[in-house]
Amino acid sequence: MDELIQRLSEGKHPVIVGGLQPTLKDLKRRILEMKYVFIKFTDTRGGTDLGVVVDTEATRLDAADFECGTGIIHIEGTLILNYTKVCCIADIDLATFKGTGHLYQLALK
């Protein structure tokens, strides 16, 4: 297994909403309409900003209020990292755009 994927698959790691100056409105639009978000793992050398294809069935927004910027969202989605298909799981606090996340490797079909 790739070293970076191995490390990010073990335990929970600090993450932030990635991209250029994200807003609540932009994050909500990315999740619901574009189904593509950026999640940045901050505890790697220089940070690892990943583009994640959102799994709308596994992602949970019901504990969050985007209008007030409160609550926690649970994002799940897939991507290819270093030629390996992985799932990214992250829980993000809307008040800070920070949270925790991890990866796990998916089997290729």
N, C-alpha and C positions, 0 to 999 in steps of 0.2 A: 504494500500500500504506500502511496505517496506520503512523504514525511509531513507536509503541511496538512493534508487531509487526516492523517493519523492523529496529529496533535489537536486539531480542531474537533475531532470526534471523541476525545477523552475529556469528560467533564463539561462544565459550562464556562463560557468565555464572555468577556465584556464586548458588547456590540453597540453601534449607533446606527441610526438611519443614515445611509450614505447618499451620495449625489451632491450637487451644488446647492447649498442653502435650502434644504427641504422645508416645506411648510405643511401644516395640517391638511390644508386643502389639496395640495399636491400629493401628499402621501395617500390620502383617501382615494383620490382619482387614480393613482397608480395601482392601488390594490383592487378597486372595484371595476375600473374601466380598462386600463392598460394591462392589468394582471402581470405587472413586472415592477419589482422594487429593488432598490440597492440597500444591501445590508453590509456594514463595514465591521469586521473583526479588528478591534483596536490593539490587541495584545500580540500582534505579529510585527516583524520588522517593517516599519513604514505603514502598517495597517493593510488589511486585505479587503478591498471593496468588491463585493460580489453582486452581480446582476441575477436576481432570482425570479424565475417564472412561478407566479403565485398559484398554489393549489387552493382554489376557492372553497372546496369541500372541507379541507383540513384547517384553513385559516379561520380564526375566531375574532370578531370585532364587537361582540355583544357586551363586553365588560368595559367598553370605552365610549367616551362622548367626544366626538371630533369637534363639535361646536364649542365646547368649553375647554378642550385640550386636556382632558383628564382620563384616567383609566389605563388599562393595559391591553394591548392587542397581541394576539398570538398569530404569527405568520409562519406558514410552511410552504416550501416550494423547492423546485429542482434547478439544477444548473450543471454544466460541465466545468470541472476545475482540474487543471493539469491532466487533461485527457481522461478524466474519470467522472462518471455520472454520480452526483451526490444530492442529498436532500439537505436543505438548510432549515433549521427550526429556530425561531427567535421570538422572545417575549419583550415587547417594547413599551415603555412608559411614555404616553403621549405628552406629558408635561415636560419631559426632558429629552425625548427622542433617544434615550439610552435604555439598555437592558442587557439580557444575556442570551447567548445562543450557542448552537453546536451544529456539527455536520454529521451525516452518516452516509456511507457508501451504498449505492444502489446497484443491484445486479443488472448487467446489460442483457437486453432481450435480443 
